[in-house]
Amino acid sequence: MTPVLPPDLPTVALRGVPARYERADAPRRAYAEWIAVRLAGGDIAVFDPDHVCPPGYFGRPCRVALELFHPAVAPNRARATGLTPTGAADPDSPPAAAGLVLAHHRHHWTYSGPVATEEEIGGERRRVVRHVLDAPQITLRLVVDVGAGTLLAQLREATGAPPVGAWVALAGARPELLTIEPVGRIAGGGRCAGTMTAISI
């Protein structure tokens, strides 16, 4: 099976201020796996199921490594850049991103388990489940410069990806938190240098 994250992800970072995610119409526990992050373009909801962001970081400027999970990819002929909300900071309203593809990252892994497909059997479309063992898989991520920083975009399919140097628009993707650190400090009170590396969690 694939690890949560490969160990050699490229360096990506945006500046933002994290906060506890709350909604007036739902108890806090209903969104315990989400945080809010204030970026230059506005507030977005970010999926953080492993609680990578400790509560002590809330309200502090941080370097944030984000991955957009399975975005719809379209050409960006205007060469716009940004990561901006499409509405309120809400898991059901993922932000829109636009920018320049700087690199591809391919992660090769194997999968063992059930695979469901739609097949035509006896003139009808039916769902068929088969079990595979050590089936080779490829996860392709784009490194995208969105103007105020960089992020990763994990594509649904490894084929047909936009090339390096392409301008893209990304929509409908859940932002996921990879790593986070306060701006200007590291563990032990030292100064940070450069940008944050997205490491395995």
Secondary structure by P-SEA (a helix, b strand, c coil): ccccccccccbbbbbbbbcbbbbccccccccccbbbbbcccbbbbbbcccccccccccccccbbbbbbccccccccccccccccccccccccbbbbbbbcccbbbbbbbccbbbbbbbbbcccbbbbbbbbbcccbbbbbbbbcccccbbbbbbbccccccccccccccccbbbbbbcccccccccccccccccccccccc
